[in-house]
């Protein structure tokens, strides 16, 4: 793993960063015992540290396994429930760990649309929480206090029906206020991130947003 900080504590304190191959080196350490500790935001390590003894020759092969984690120590499979500011309405999120997946449908898929490809790798550099379900009208009103669907005869109304007729700018307001409600948790509007609601191993189309820019905006950075 590149970019991990390696801290060495003991008779001589030192620190360095792993290179693109996940390796590191430190020189000039006096003989003695040292605690080697790796760290990187949104990752936990096993073991969390090792003790090595320097005695006149190189010490090699300190191996650590990095596991994606995230806000409040989130890991894949974790969930977070936020009580929204008005009406004690709850919203449940699933943790999406950092990682890489293939976005887009393969050319061989039947009835695919041209804008569903080409397939390409997308890397999520930082874990975040994603709404498990569509944002409901009740949830939207509790957070933003607006009802953009009002007055439309073709929209079914009710707190458990999906929030619709929401603009990209509306979604930004929703995310900002939702993050305030969540405190330190990083969360995002499912209405803006439907394109990410996919099994990373799935080789299929996962939905459609009207504006391709919305798909790009939906993906990675929550704040």
C-alpha positions in Angstrom: 0.0 0.0 0.0 1.4 3.4 -1.0 1.1 6.4 1.2 1.0 4.7 4.6 2.9 6.5 7.4 5.4 4.3 9.2 6.3 5.6 12.7 9.2 4.1 14.6 9.4 4.7 18.3 12.3 3.7 20.6 15.8 4.9 21.3 15.6 6.9 18.1 12.2 8.2 16.9 11.6 8.4 13.1 8.9 8.3 10.5 8.6 7.7 6.8 6.0 6.9 4.1 5.6 3.8 2.0 6.3 4.1 -1.7 4.2 3.1 -4.7 5.1 -0.6 -4.1 4.1 -0.4 -0.4 7.7 -0.6 0.8 9.7 1.7 3.1 13.1 2.0 4.5 14.8 3.9 7.4 18.5 4.3 8.0 20.7 5.7 10.7 18.9 4.0 13.6 21.0 3.2 16.6 21.0 -0.4 17.9 18.1 -1.1 20.1 14.4 -2.1 20.2 11.8 -0.2 18.2 8.0 -0.2 17.9 7.0 0.0 14.2 3.5 1.4 13.7 1.7 1.9 10.3 -1.2 4.3 9.8 -3.3 5.7 7.0 -6.7 7.5 7.1 -9.6 5.1 6.5 -7.5 2.0 7.1 -6.8 -0.3 10.0 -3.8 -2.5 10.2 -3.0 -6.0 11.4 -0.9 -6.3 13.4 -1.3 -2.7 14.6 2.4 -2.6 15.5 5.5 -4.8 15.7 8.6 -4.7 17.8 11.9 -5.1 16.0 15.5 -5.2 17.3 18.3 -3.4 15.4 21.7 -4.9 16.2 24.2 -3.8 13.5 22.4 -5.2 10.4 19.3 -4.5 8.3 16.0 -5.7 9.7 13.5 -6.6 6.9 10.1 -8.1 6.3 7.8 -6.2 8.7 4.5 -7.1 7.0 1.2 -5.5 7.8 -2.3 -6.1 6.3 -4.4 -3.0 5.6 -8.2 -3.2 5.8 -10.4 -0.3 4.6 -12.3 1.4 7.4 -13.8 4.8 7.7 -15.7 7.4 9.8 -16.2 6.2 13.4 -14.2 3.1 12.5 -16.6 2.0 9.8 -16.0 -1.2 7.9 -17.7 -3.1 5.0 -21.1 -4.4 6.3 -21.5 -1.7 9.0 -24.6 0.5 9.1 -25.4 3.9 10.5 -28.8 5.2 11.6 -29.2 9.0 11.7 -32.2 10.6 13.4 -33.1 13.6 11.2 -33.5 17.1 12.7 -37.3 17.3 12.4 -40.0 14.8 13.4 -37.6 12.1 14.7 -37.4 10.5 11.2 -34.6 7.9 10.9 -32.4 7.3 7.9 -30.2 4.2 7.6 -26.9 4.0 5.8 -24.5 1.2 4.7 -20.8 1.7 4.8 -19.0 1.7 1.4 -15.3 1.0 1.9 -12.5 2.4 -0.2 -11.7 0.3 -3.2 -11.9 -0.2 -6.9 -14.8 -1.5 -9.0 -15.8 -1.6 -12.7 -18.5 0.9 -13.7 -20.6 0.5 -16.8 -22.1 -2.4 -18.7 -20.2 -4.7 -21.1 -20.7 -4.3 -24.8 -22.3 -7.8 -24.9 -25.2 -6.8 -22.7 -28.6 -7.0 -24.4 -30.6 -3.8 -24.8 -27.8 -1.7 -23.4 -27.8 2.1 -24.0 -24.7 3.7 -25.6 -24.1 5.9 -22.6 -23.8 2.9 -20.3 -20.2 2.4 -21.4 -17.4 2.0 -22.0 -16.6 0.0 -18.9 -13.9 1.6 -16.8 -12.4 1.3 -13.3 -13.5 3.7 -10.6 -11.5 4.1 -7.4 -13.2 5.2 -4.2 -10.3 6.6 -2.2 -12.2 7.3 1.0 -14.9 5.2 2.6 -18.3 6.8 3.2 -21.9 5.9 4.2 -24.5 5.5 1.5 -28.3 5.6 2.0 -29.6 2.0 1.9 -32.9 3.0 0.3 -34.3 5.8 -1.8 -34.7 9.1 0.1 -38.3 9.4 1.0 -40.5 12.5 1.0 -40.7 12.3 4.8 -36.9 12.2 5.1 -36.4 15.0 2.6 -38.9 17.3 4.3 -37.3 16.6 7.7 -33.9 17.6 6.5 -34.5 20.4 3.9 -38.0 21.5 4.8 -39.2 21.7 1.2 -41.6 19.7 -0.9 -40.6 20.2 -4.6 -43.1 17.5 -5.7 -46.1 19.5 -4.4 -48.8 20.3 -6.9 -47.8 17.6 -9.4 -50.8 15.4 -10.1 -48.8 12.4 -11.2 -46.7 12.2 -8.0 -47.9 9.9 -5.3 -47.7 11.7 -2.0 -46.8 10.3 1.4 -43.9 10.2 3.8 -42.8 6.8 2.6 -42.9 7.6 -1.1 -39.6 8.6 -2.9 -38.6 12.2 -3.0 -38.8 13.4 -6.6 -38.3 16.5 -8.8 -35.1 17.2 -6.8 -32.3 19.2 -8.6 -28.6 18.7 -8.2 -28.4 21.9 -6.2 -31.2 20.7 -3.9 -29.2 17.5 -3.4 -26.2 19.5 -2.2 -28.3 21.3 0.4 -29.6 17.9 1.5 -26.1 16.5 1.9 -24.9 19.5 3.8 -27.7 19.4 6.3 -27.6 15.6 6.6 -23.9 15.7 7.4 -24.7 18.3 10.1 -27.3 15.9 11.6 -24.8 13.0 11.4 -22.1 14.8 13.3 -18.7 13.2 12.4 -20.2 10.6 10.1 -19.8 11.2 6.3 -23.1 10.5 4.6 -24.6 11.3 1.2 -27.9 11.6 -0.6 -29.0 8.3 -2.2 -31.0 10.4 -4.7 -27.6 11.7 -6.0 -25.7 8.5 -5.7 -27.9 5.8 -7.3 -25.1 5.1 -9.7 -23.0 3.7 -6.8 -25.7 1.3 -5.6 -24.0 -1.7 -7.0 -22.2 -4.9 -6.0 -18.6 -4.0 -6.9 -18.3 -7.5 -8.4 -21.4 -7.2 -10.6 -20.8 -7.1 -14.3 -24.1 -5.4 -15.3 -25.8 -2.1 -15.7 -27.1 -0.6 -12.5 -29.4 2.2 -13.5 -29.6 5.5 -15.3 -29.4 9.1 -14.4 -30.6 11.7 -16.8 -27.5 13.8 -16.7 -24.1 12.1 -17.1 -22.6 14.9 -15.0 -24.8 13.7 -12.2 -23.2 10.3 -12.4 -19.7 11.8 -12.2 -20.8 14.1 -9.3 -22.4 11.2 -7.5 -19.4 9.0 -7.1 -16.5 9.8 -4.8 -16.2 12.9 -2.7 -19.0 13.6 -0.2 -17.9 17.0 0.9 
